[in-house]
Amino acid sequence: AVEPGEYLDLKWWQDLYATVTPKEKAAIKATGTIIEGIAGGFFSTARVIGFHKVIDEYPGIEI
């Protein structure tokens, strides 16, 4: 569970999925898109880079 005020940074997501096996990663299938406000700003870019650092480890997920 996520506690109120908890910061969901890259480390939080990496820790959450640290125990997922390669077999489990391969079994996940999904498609999606990223919807942003003003693209290209520092925080927007950092958020997208962090998102991809995690999601790109799952070959069955297409963004």
Biopython code that builds the backbone (N, CA, C, O; Angstrom):
import numpy as np
from Bio.PDB.StructureBuilder import StructureBuilder

atoms = [
    (1, "ALA", "N", (0.840, -1.187, 0.000)),
    (1, "ALA", "CA", (0.000, 0.000, 0.000)),
    (1, "ALA", "C", (0.884, 1.249, 0.000)),
    (1, "ALA", "O", (1.988, 1.254, 0.545)),
    (2, "VAL", "N", (0.382, 2.271, -0.607)),
    (2, "VAL", "CA", (1.089, 3.546, -0.659)),
    (2, "VAL", "C", (0.558, 4.432, 0.467)),
    (2, "VAL", "O", (-0.648, 4.642, 0.595)),
    (3, "GLU", "N", (1.460, 4.937, 1.260)),
    (3, "GLU", "CA", (1.091, 5.817, 2.368)),
    (3, "GLU", "C", (0.847, 7.233, 1.848)),
    (3, "GLU", "O", (1.511, 7.658, 0.902)),
    (4, "PRO", "N", (-0.091, 7.975, 2.446)),
    (4, "PRO", "CA", (-0.296, 9.372, 2.039)),
    (4, "PRO", "C", (1.019, 10.151, 2.130)),
    (4, "PRO", "O", (1.740, 10.061, 3.123)),
    (5, "GLY", "N", (1.311, 10.905, 1.093)),
    (5, "GLY", "CA", (2.522, 11.712, 1.066)),
    (5, "GLY", "C", (3.769, 10.955, 0.635)),
    (5, "GLY", "O", (4.845, 11.545, 0.539)),
    (6, "GLU", "N", (3.642, 9.654, 0.372)),
    (6, "GLU", "CA", (4.807, 8.867, -0.043)),
    (6, "GLU", "C", (5.218, 9.269, -1.453)),
    (6, "GLU", "O", (4.370, 9.426, -2.331)),
    (7, "TYR", "N", (6.514, 9.436, -1.667)),
    (7, "TYR", "CA", (7.051, 9.881, -2.946)),
    (7, "TYR", "C", (7.287, 8.674, -3.842)),
    (7, "TYR", "O", (8.094, 7.805, -3.511)),
    (8, "LEU", "N", (6.591, 8.612, -4.975)),
    (8, "LEU", "CA", (6.706, 7.480, -5.892)),
    (8, "LEU", "C", (7.792, 7.765, -6.928)),
    (8, "LEU", "O", (7.508, 7.957, -8.111)),
    (9, "ASP", "N", (9.031, 7.790, -6.464)),
    (9, "ASP", "CA", (10.159, 8.066, -7.341)),
    (9, "ASP", "C", (10.634, 6.780, -8.015)),
    (9, "ASP", "O", (10.066, 5.708, -7.804)),
    (10, "LEU", "N", (11.663, 6.900, -8.814)),
    (10, "LEU", "CA", (12.191, 5.750, -9.547)),
    (10, "LEU", "C", (12.590, 4.624, -8.605)),
    (10, "LEU", "O", (12.301, 3.460, -8.883)),
    (11, "LYS", "N", (13.239, 4.943, -7.511)),
    (11, "LYS", "CA", (13.655, 3.915, -6.556)),
    (11, "LYS", "C", (12.450, 3.154, -6.007)),
    (11, "LYS", "O", (12.513, 1.934, -5.851)),
    (12, "TRP", "N", (11.368, 3.845, -5.716)),
    (12, "TRP", "CA", (10.162, 3.194, -5.196)),
    (12, "TRP", "C", (9.656, 2.148, -6.184)),
    (12, "TRP", "O", (9.330, 1.027, -5.794)),
    (13, "TRP", "N", (9.591, 2.518, -7.466)),
    (13, "TRP", "CA", (9.112, 1.588, -8.492)),
    (13, "TRP", "C", (10.097, 0.442, -8.700)),
    (13, "TRP", "O", (9.683, -0.707, -8.855)),
    (14, "GLN", "N", (11.386, 0.739, -8.704)),
    (14, "GLN", "CA", (12.383, -0.323, -8.858)),
    (14, "GLN", "C", (12.301, -1.312, -7.703)),
    (14, "GLN", "O", (12.389, -2.521, -7.916)),
    (15, "ASP", "N", (12.136, -0.817, -6.498)),
    (15, "ASP", "CA", (12.010, -1.704, -5.338)),
    (15, "ASP", "C", (10.742, -2.548, -5.425)),
    (15, "ASP", "O", (10.766, -3.731, -5.086)),
    (16, "LEU", "N", (9.652, -1.963, -5.868)),
    (16, "LEU", "CA", (8.385, -2.677, -5.977)),
    (16, "LEU", "C", (8.495, -3.873, -6.920)),
    (16, "LEU", "O", (7.958, -4.943, -6.632)),
    (17, "TYR", "N", (9.183, -3.695, -8.036)),
    (17, "TYR", "CA", (9.265, -4.742, -9.047)),
    (17, "TYR", "C", (10.585, -5.510, -9.029)),
    (17, "TYR", "O", (10.866, -6.267, -9.958)),
    (18, "ALA", "N", (11.386, -5.331, -8.007)),
    (18, "ALA", "CA", (12.706, -5.969, -7.935)),
    (18, "ALA", "C", (12.634, -7.494, -7.922)),
    (18, "ALA", "O", (13.567, -8.153, -8.382)),
    (19, "THR", "N", (11.559, -8.061, -7.410)),
    (19, "THR", "CA", (11.474, -9.519, -7.290)),
    (19, "THR", "C", (10.741, -10.183, -8.448)),
    (19, "THR", "O", (10.549, -11.399, -8.436)),
    (20, "VAL", "N", (10.330, -9.410, -9.445)),
    (20, "VAL", "CA", (9.643, -9.984, -10.599)),
    (20, "VAL", "C", (10.660, -10.744, -11.445)),
    (20, "VAL", "O", (11.704, -10.203, -11.809)),
    (21, "THR", "N", (10.350, -11.995, -11.753)),
    (21, "THR", "CA", (11.271, -12.838, -12.517)),
    (21, "THR", "C", (11.180, -12.522, -14.009)),
    (21, "THR", "O", (10.182, -11.955, -14.454)),
    (22, "PRO", "N", (12.205, -12.880, -14.791)),
    (22, "PRO", "CA", (12.129, -12.686, -16.241)),
    (22, "PRO", "C", (10.913, -13.393, -16.857)),
    (22, "PRO", "O", (10.308, -12.876, -17.796)),
    (23, "LYS", "N", (10.562, -14.548, -16.340)),
    (23, "LYS", "CA", (9.392, -15.280, -16.851)),
    (23, "LYS", "C", (8.110, -14.484, -16.593)),
    (23, "LYS", "O", (7.242, -14.401, -17.461)),
    (24, "GLU", "N", (7.996, -13.902, -15.402)),
    (24, "GLU", "CA", (6.824, -13.080, -15.083)),
    (24, "GLU", "C", (6.788, -11.821, -15.944)),
    (24, "GLU", "O", (5.720, -11.413, -16.401)),
    (25, "LYS", "N", (7.948, -11.206, -16.168)),
    (25, "LYS", "CA", (8.012, -10.013, -17.015)),
    (25, "LYS", "C", (7.548, -10.330, -18.428)),
    (25, "LYS", "O", (6.814, -9.547, -19.030)),
    (26, "ALA", "N", (7.972, -11.477, -18.963)),
    (26, "ALA", "CA", (7.615, -11.865, -20.326)),
    (26, "ALA", "C", (6.123, -12.154, -20.461)),
    (26, "ALA", "O", (5.564, -12.020, -21.549)),
    (27, "ALA", "N", (5.476, -12.545, -19.371)),
    (27, "ALA", "CA", (4.056, -12.894, -19.411)),
    (27, "ALA", "C", (3.141, -11.669, -19.406)),
    (27, "ALA", "O", (1.957, -11.784, -19.720)),
    (28, "ILE", "N", (3.673, -10.509, -19.055)),
    (28, "ILE", "CA", (2.854, -9.294, -18.980)),
    (28, "ILE", "C", (2.690, -8.717, -20.380)),
    (28, "ILE", "O", (3.673, -8.478, -21.082)),
    (29, "LYS", "N", (1.445, -8.495, -20.778)),
    (29, "LYS", "CA", (1.137, -7.926, -22.094)),
    (29, "LYS", "C", (0.247, -6.708, -21.894)),
    (29, "LYS", "O", (-0.764, -6.782, -21.195)),
    (30, "ALA", "N", (0.618, -5.591, -22.505)),
    (30, "ALA", "CA", (-0.177, -4.369, -22.382)),
    (30, "ALA", "C", (0.224, -3.372, -23.456)),
    (30, "ALA", "O", (1.336, -3.425, -23.982)),
    (31, "THR", "N", (-0.676, -2.476, -23.774)),
    (31, "THR", "CA", (-0.368, -1.332, -24.633)),
    (31, "THR", "C", (-0.861, -0.081, -23.913)),
    (31, "THR", "O", (-1.809, -0.134, -23.129)),
    (32, "GLY", "N", (-0.211, 1.033, -24.189)),
    (32, "GLY", "CA", (-0.615, 2.275, -23.544)),
    (32, "GLY", "C", (0.042, 3.465, -24.207)),
    (32, "GLY", "O", (0.749, 3.333, -25.206)),
    (33, "THR", "N", (-0.200, 4.609, -23.642)),
    (33, "THR", "CA", (0.363, 5.844, -24.160)),
    (33, "THR", "C", (0.712, 6.766, -22.994)),
    (33, "THR", "O", (0.216, 6.587, -21.882)),
    (34, "ILE", "N", (1.549, 7.729, -23.251)),
    (34, "ILE", "CA", (1.904, 8.733, -22.250)),
    (34, "ILE", "C", (1.217, 10.030, -22.650)),
    (34, "ILE", "O", (1.410, 10.532, -23.757)),
    (35, "ILE", "N", (0.417, 10.565, -21.740)),
    (35, "ILE", "CA", (-0.246, 11.848, -21.975)),
    (35, "ILE", "C", (0.388, 12.860, -21.029)),
    (35, "ILE", "O", (0.409, 12.663, -19.814)),
    (36, "GLU", "N", (0.902, 13.940, -21.598)),
    (36, "GLU", "CA", (1.580, 14.960, -20.796)),
    (36, "GLU", "C", (0.944, 16.321, -21.032)),
    (36, "GLU", "O", (0.149, 16.510, -21.952)),
    (37, "GLY", "N", (1.310, 17.237, -20.195)),
    (37, "GLY", "CA", (0.966, 18.636, -20.426)),
    (37, "GLY", "C", (1.984, 19.191, -21.417)),
    (37, "GLY", "O", (1.997, 18.799, -22.584)),
    (38, "ILE", "N", (2.825, 20.091, -20.959)),
    (38, "ILE", "CA", (3.858, 20.675, -21.816)),
    (38, "ILE", "C", (5.056, 19.736, -21.828)),
    (38, "ILE", "O", (5.736, 19.569, -20.816)),
    (39, "ALA", "N", (5.306, 19.129, -22.975)),
    (39, "ALA", "CA", (6.417, 18.182, -23.098)),
    (39, "ALA", "C", (7.741, 18.927, -23.224)),
    (39, "ALA", "O", (7.796, 20.042, -23.742)),
    (40, "GLY", "N", (8.798, 18.293, -22.744)),
    (40, "GLY", "CA", (10.134, 18.830, -22.938)),
    (40, "GLY", "C", (10.702, 19.605, -21.772)),
    (40, "GLY", "O", (11.891, 19.927, -21.775)),
    (41, "GLY", "N", (9.893, 19.914, -20.778)),
    (41, "GLY", "CA", (10.406, 20.578, -19.588)),
    (41, "GLY", "C", (11.235, 19.606, -18.763)),
    (41, "GLY", "O", (11.161, 18.395, -18.966)),
    (42, "PHE", "N", (12.017, 20.131, -17.840)),
    (42, "PHE", "CA", (12.907, 19.285, -17.040)),
    (42, "PHE", "C", (12.157, 18.164, -16.337)),
    (42, "PHE", "O", (12.540, 16.999, -16.447)),
    (43, "PHE", "N", (11.089, 18.503, -15.611)),
    (43, "PHE", "CA", (10.377, 17.488, -14.835)),
    (43, "PHE", "C", (9.649, 16.503, -15.736)),
    (43, "PHE", "O", (9.583, 15.312, -15.435)),
    (44, "SER", "N", (9.105, 16.995, -16.834)),
    (44, "SER", "CA", (8.440, 16.119, -17.795)),
    (44, "SER", "C", (9.430, 15.111, -18.366)),
    (44, "SER", "O", (9.142, 13.916, -18.432)),
    (45, "THR", "N", (10.582, 15.593, -18.772)),
    (45, "THR", "CA", (11.610, 14.723, -19.337)),
    (45, "THR", "C", (12.103, 13.716, -18.304)),
    (45, "THR", "O", (12.256, 12.536, -18.621)),
    (46, "ALA", "N", (12.351, 14.156, -17.088)),
    (46, "ALA", "CA", (12.816, 13.255, -16.026)),
    (46, "ALA", "C", (11.778, 12.181, -15.723)),
    (46, "ALA", "O", (12.125, 11.019, -15.511)),
    (47, "ARG", "N", (10.509, 12.568, -15.703)),
    (47, "ARG", "CA", (9.428, 11.623, -15.430)),
    (47, "ARG", "C", (9.354, 10.548, -16.520)),
    (47, "ARG", "O", (9.221, 9.362, -16.217)),
    (48, "VAL", "N", (9.439, 10.963, -17.783)),
    (48, "VAL", "CA", (9.365, 10.016, -18.899)),
    (48, "VAL", "C", (10.584, 9.097, -18.908)),
    (48, "VAL", "O", (10.447, 7.897, -19.149)),
    (49, "ILE", "N", (11.762, 9.636, -18.650)),
    (49, "ILE", "CA", (12.977, 8.810, -18.592)),
    (49, "ILE", "C", (12.859, 7.785, -17.471)),
    (49, "ILE", "O", (13.174, 6.612, -17.672)),
    (50, "GLY", "N", (12.413, 8.205, -16.304)),
    (50, "GLY", "CA", (12.233, 7.287, -15.186)),
    (50, "GLY", "C", (11.211, 6.217, -15.490)),
    (50, "GLY", "O", (11.412, 5.049, -15.155)),
    (51, "PHE", "N", (10.118, 6.601, -16.118)),
    (51, "PHE", "CA", (9.078, 5.652, -16.514)),
    (51, "PHE", "C", (9.656, 4.589, -17.436)),
    (51, "PHE", "O", (9.425, 3.396, -17.237)),
    (52, "HIS", "N", (10.406, 5.019, -18.443)),
    (52, "HIS", "CA", (10.975, 4.073, -19.404)),
    (52, "HIS", "C", (12.060, 3.186, -18.792)),
    (52, "HIS", "O", (12.229, 2.046, -19.224)),
    (53, "LYS", "N", (12.794, 3.684, -17.801)),
    (53, "LYS", "CA", (13.806, 2.848, -17.144)),
    (53, "LYS", "C", (13.170, 1.615, -16.530)),
    (53, "LYS", "O", (13.792, 0.555, -16.475)),
    (54, "VAL", "N", (11.940, 1.746, -16.068)),
    (54, "VAL", "CA", (11.236, 0.611, -15.475)),
    (54, "VAL", "C", (10.480, -0.172, -16.539)),
    (54, "VAL", "O", (10.650, -1.387, -16.644)),
    (55, "ILE", "N", (9.663, 0.487, -17.317)),
    (55, "ILE", "CA", (8.742, -0.184, -18.231)),
    (55, "ILE", "C", (9.462, -0.879, -19.384)),
    (55, "ILE", "O", (8.958, -1.870, -19.914)),
    (56, "ASP", "N", (10.623, -0.380, -19.779)),
    (56, "ASP", "CA", (11.353, -0.992, -20.891)),
    (56, "ASP", "C", (11.901, -2.375, -20.546)),
    (56, "ASP", "O", (12.346, -3.100, -21.435)),
    (57, "GLU", "N", (11.873, -2.743, -19.277)),
    (57, "GLU", "CA", (12.304, -4.083, -18.871)),
    (57, "GLU", "C", (11.226, -5.131, -19.131)),
    (57, "GLU", "O", (11.454, -6.320, -18.906)),
    (58, "TYR", "N", (10.063, -4.706, -19.597)),
    (58, "TYR", "CA", (8.933, -5.598, -19.839)),
    (58, "TYR", "C", (8.656, -5.643, -21.340)),
    (58, "TYR", "O", (7.993, -4.750, -21.867)),
    (59, "PRO", "N", (9.153, -6.667, -22.037)),
    (59, "PRO", "CA", (9.057, -6.711, -23.493)),
    (59, "PRO", "C", (7.629, -6.768, -24.032)),
    (59, "PRO", "O", (7.399, -6.419, -25.190)),
    (60, "GLY", "N", (6.674, -7.198, -23.223)),
    (60, "GLY", "CA", (5.294, -7.307, -23.681)),
    (60, "GLY", "C", (4.485, -6.035, -23.523)),
    (60, "GLY", "O", (3.290, -6.022, -23.818)),
    (61, "ILE", "N", (5.126, -4.951, -23.054)),
    (61, "ILE", "CA", (4.421, -3.684, -22.877)),
    (61, "ILE", "C", (4.843, -2.729, -23.983)),
    (61, "ILE", "O", (6.027, -2.442, -24.157)),
    (62, "GLU", "N", (3.857, -2.244, -24.727)),
    (62, "GLU", "CA", (4.116, -1.322, -25.836)),
    (62, "GLU", "C", (3.557, 0.049, -25.485)),
    (62, "GLU", "O", (2.369, 0.189, -25.191)),
    (63, "ILE", "N", (4.418, 1.055, -25.516)),
    (63, "ILE", "CA", (4.001, 2.434, -25.241)),
    (63, "ILE", "C", (4.090, 3.223, -26.523)),
    (63, "ILE", "O", (3.786, 4.416, -26.536)),
]
sb = StructureBuilder()
sb.init_structure("model")
sb.init_model(0)
sb.init_chain("A")
sb.init_seg("    ")
for serial, (resi, resn, name, xyz) in enumerate(atoms, 1):
    if name == "N":
        sb.init_residue(resn, " ", resi, " ")
    sb.init_atom(name, np.array(xyz, "f"), 0.0, 1.0, " ", f" {name:<3s}", serial, name[0])
structure = sb.get_structure()
